[in-house]
């Protein structure tokens, strides 16, 4: 999969805005720190359930965190 085909995300930006570590965010949404790291790097696409949990954690819309490539 090329970089152009990957789901774009702003998870790292939102996490930094809320001053959370990857481990803290992972604990809040019940996943491993490695899962958060892989999502942020584009190596893993979250499930719908996880995307909704992440959006809820930041009081944001899923579309604020994740965008389809153009």
MDAnalysis code that builds the backbone (N, CA, C; Angstrom):
import MDAnalysis as mda
import numpy as np

u = mda.Universe.empty(210, n_residues=70, atom_resindex=np.repeat(np.arange(70), 3), trajectory=True)
u.add_TopologyAttr("name", ["N", "CA", "C"] * 70)
u.add_TopologyAttr("resid", np.arange(1, 71))
u.add_TopologyAttr("resname", ["UNK", "UNK", "UNK", "UNK", "UNK", "UNK", "UNK", "UNK", "UNK", "UNK", "UNK", "UNK", "UNK", "UNK", "UNK", "UNK", "UNK", "UNK", "UNK", "UNK", "UNK", "UNK", "UNK", "UNK", "UNK", "UNK", "UNK", "UNK", "UNK", "UNK", "UNK", "UNK", "UNK", "UNK", "UNK", "UNK", "UNK", "UNK", "UNK", "UNK", "UNK", "UNK", "UNK", "UNK", "UNK", "UNK", "UNK", "UNK", "UNK", "UNK", "UNK", "UNK", "UNK", "UNK", "UNK", "UNK", "UNK", "UNK", "UNK", "UNK", "UNK", "UNK", "UNK", "UNK", "UNK", "UNK", "UNK", "UNK", "UNK", "UNK"])
u.atoms.positions = np.array([
    [0.846, -1.173, 0.000],
    [0.000, 0.000, 0.000],
    [0.894, 1.238, 0.000],
    [0.664, 2.137, -0.930],
    [1.470, 3.351, -0.995],
    [0.968, 4.364, 0.024],
    [1.791, 5.387, 0.313],
    [1.384, 6.435, 1.244],
    [0.130, 7.147, 0.784],
    [-0.046, 7.255, -0.527],
    [-1.237, 7.927, -1.060],
    [-2.514, 7.181, -0.726],
    [-2.434, 5.850, -0.566],
    [-3.608, 5.027, -0.332],
    [-3.960, 4.872, 1.140],
    [-3.104, 5.328, 2.018],
    [-3.327, 5.140, 3.450],
    [-4.336, 6.146, 3.990],
    [-5.036, 5.712, 5.016],
    [-5.944, 6.591, 5.730],
    [-5.107, 7.663, 6.432],
    [-5.420, 8.900, 6.229],
    [-4.703, 9.993, 6.883],
    [-5.306, 10.200, 8.265],
    [-4.464, 10.478, 9.240],
    [-5.014, 10.716, 10.572],
    [-4.292, 11.845, 11.280],
    [-5.014, 12.438, 12.222],
    [-4.479, 13.534, 13.027],
    [-4.430, 13.137, 14.500],
    [-4.348, 11.832, 14.736],
    [-4.382, 11.335, 16.109],
    [-3.245, 11.910, 16.948],
    [-2.053, 11.951, 16.400],
    [-0.901, 12.476, 17.153],
    [-1.117, 13.947, 17.514],
    [-1.693, 14.703, 16.601],
    [-1.964, 16.124, 16.853],
    [-2.960, 16.281, 18.000],
    [-4.058, 15.516, 17.928],
    [-5.064, 15.597, 18.994],
    [-4.500, 15.120, 20.325],
    [-3.699, 14.073, 20.301],
    [-3.101, 13.562, 21.531],
    [-2.190, 14.621, 22.152],
    [-1.395, 15.281, 21.330],
    [-0.501, 16.335, 21.831],
    [-1.291, 17.522, 22.376],
    [-2.373, 17.881, 21.702],
    [-3.205, 19.001, 22.170],
    [-3.782, 18.710, 23.560],
    [-4.027, 17.445, 23.847],
    [-4.590, 17.048, 25.135],
    [-3.508, 16.581, 26.119],
    [-2.247, 16.753, 25.714],
    [-1.099, 16.441, 26.568],
    [-1.152, 15.018, 27.115],
    [-1.452, 14.066, 26.223],
    [-1.494, 12.650, 26.589],
    [-0.331, 11.907, 25.948],
    [0.219, 10.956, 26.670],
    [1.203, 10.067, 26.071],
    [0.449, 8.976, 25.305],
    [1.172, 8.255, 24.484],
    [0.550, 7.131, 23.788],
    [0.007, 6.127, 24.805],
    [0.749, 5.878, 25.857],
    [0.327, 4.914, 26.881],
    [-0.947, 5.374, 27.588],
    [-1.032, 6.661, 27.892],
    [-2.228, 7.181, 28.569],
    [-3.457, 7.065, 27.672],
    [-3.301, 7.431, 26.409],
    [-4.429, 7.323, 25.482],
    [-4.822, 5.859, 25.299],
    [-3.839, 4.996, 25.160],
    [-4.114, 3.564, 24.986],
    [-4.929, 3.016, 26.153],
    [-4.551, 3.402, 27.352],
    [-5.287, 2.933, 28.530],
    [-6.728, 3.432, 28.515],
    [-6.927, 4.666, 28.114],
    [-8.275, 5.251, 28.096],
    [-9.206, 4.573, 27.094],
    [-8.645, 4.077, 25.991],
    [-9.492, 3.439, 24.972],
    [-9.309, 1.922, 24.939],
    [-8.581, 1.386, 25.924],
    [-8.437, -0.053, 26.124],
    [-7.754, -0.779, 24.973],
    [-6.610, -0.220, 24.539],
    [-5.752, -0.884, 23.547],
    [-4.310, -0.767, 24.032],
    [-3.381, -1.374, 23.317],
    [-1.975, -1.268, 23.691],
    [-1.366, 0.039, 23.178],
    [-0.263, 0.438, 23.807],
    [0.461, 1.620, 23.338],
    [0.940, 1.403, 21.910],
    [1.329, 0.178, 21.594],
    [1.797, -0.142, 20.250],
    [0.692, 0.089, 19.209],
    [-0.547, -0.209, 19.559],
    [-1.662, 0.049, 18.635],
    [-1.773, 1.532, 18.333],
    [-1.681, 2.372, 19.353],
    [-1.740, 3.826, 19.149],
    [-0.576, 4.260, 18.270],
    [0.611, 3.751, 18.541],
    [1.785, 4.094, 17.748],
    [1.585, 3.709, 16.278],
    [1.071, 2.527, 16.041],
    [0.878, 2.053, 14.663],
    [-0.202, 2.859, 13.943],
    [-1.244, 3.266, 14.654],
    [-2.264, 4.117, 14.033],
    [-1.635, 5.452, 13.637],
    [-0.897, 6.059, 14.569],
    [-0.282, 7.358, 14.299],
    [0.686, 7.302, 13.116],
    [1.386, 6.202, 12.961],
    [2.360, 6.089, 11.867],
    [1.726, 5.629, 10.559],
    [0.441, 5.306, 10.592],
    [-0.240, 4.869, 9.380],
    [-0.085, 3.392, 9.090],
    [0.480, 2.641, 10.032],
    [0.690, 1.216, 9.832],
    [-0.491, 0.358, 10.203],
    [-1.524, 0.965, 10.788],
    [-2.693, 0.221, 11.231],
    [-3.918, 1.105, 11.077],
    [-4.972, 0.563, 10.498],
    [-6.242, 1.286, 10.371],
    [-7.147, 0.808, 11.497],
    [-7.630, 1.714, 12.337],
    [-8.444, 1.291, 13.472],
    [-9.807, 0.765, 13.023],
    [-10.369, -0.101, 13.839],
    [-11.738, -0.562, 13.599],
    [-12.693, 0.613, 13.780],
    [-13.895, 0.440, 13.329],
    [-14.911, 1.480, 13.514],
    [-15.109, 1.762, 14.995],
    [-15.161, 0.703, 15.793],
    [-15.352, 0.872, 17.234],
    [-14.217, 1.678, 17.850],
    [-12.983, 1.361, 17.487],
    [-11.844, 2.088, 18.049],
    [-11.825, 3.535, 17.559],
    [-12.139, 3.764, 16.302],
    [-12.188, 5.136, 15.785],
    [-13.226, 5.960, 16.542],
    [-14.366, 5.349, 16.848],
    [-15.405, 6.048, 17.611],
    [-14.953, 6.319, 19.047],
    [-14.274, 5.367, 19.672],
    [-13.756, 5.578, 21.023],
    [-12.738, 6.710, 21.050],
    [-11.860, 6.738, 20.060],
    [-10.855, 7.800, 19.997],
    [-11.513, 9.158, 19.802],
    [-12.483, 9.224, 18.912],
    [-13.181, 10.490, 18.682],
    [-13.890, 10.947, 19.954],
    [-14.540, 10.030, 20.636],
    [-15.238, 10.377, 21.878],
    [-14.256, 10.885, 22.939],
    [-13.095, 10.254, 22.999],
    [-12.077, 10.656, 23.980],
    [-11.665, 12.122, 23.787],
    [-11.633, 12.564, 22.539],
    [-11.220, 13.938, 22.235],
    [-12.401, 14.870, 21.981],
    [-13.625, 14.375, 22.214],
    [-14.835, 15.167, 21.963],
    [-14.793, 15.729, 20.540],
    [-14.504, 14.833, 19.597],
    [-14.356, 15.214, 18.186],
    [-15.179, 14.255, 17.326],
    [-15.292, 14.584, 16.067],
    [-15.919, 13.691, 15.097],
    [-14.838, 12.771, 14.538],
    [-15.233, 11.577, 14.139],
    [-14.280, 10.648, 13.534],
    [-13.565, 11.319, 12.367],
    [-14.308, 12.105, 11.593],
    [-13.727, 12.788, 10.431],
    [-12.695, 13.833, 10.816],
    [-12.739, 14.311, 12.066],
    [-11.709, 15.237, 12.538],
    [-10.376, 14.508, 12.721],
    [-10.454, 13.224, 13.081],
    [-9.253, 12.435, 13.339],
    [-8.738, 11.691, 12.125],
    [-9.665, 11.209, 11.279],
    [-9.287, 10.361, 10.156],
    [-9.906, 10.860, 8.856],
    [-9.101, 10.873, 7.777],
    [-9.587, 11.311, 6.476],
    [-9.123, 10.312, 5.421],
    [-9.997, 10.069, 4.438],
    [-9.621, 9.259, 3.294],
    [-8.686, 10.065, 2.403],
    [-7.721, 9.418, 1.773],
    [-6.831, 10.155, 0.858],
    [-7.604, 10.652, -0.357],
    [-7.142, 11.734, -0.927],
    [-7.805, 12.301, -2.109],
    [-7.457, 11.513, -3.344],
])
